[in-house]
Amino acid sequence: MGRAWRRASSQRGQGMVEYALILVLVSIVVIVILLTMGNQIQNVFSNVVAALG
């Protein structure tokens, strides 16, 4: 009984680590995109604001 519980607990911990790694990778991709395209995105929003008011 104890081994099965430890194994299940270990697998849950492993799953959490995998989700954390995926979250970190997605965050890095978003940051890189914002850094490379930041000015273009800002121009789009500026144009939208200017058109609205």
Secondary structure, 3 states (H helix, E strand, C coil): CHHHHHHHHHHHHHHHHHHHHHHHHHHHHHHHHHHHHHHHHHHHHHHHHHHHC
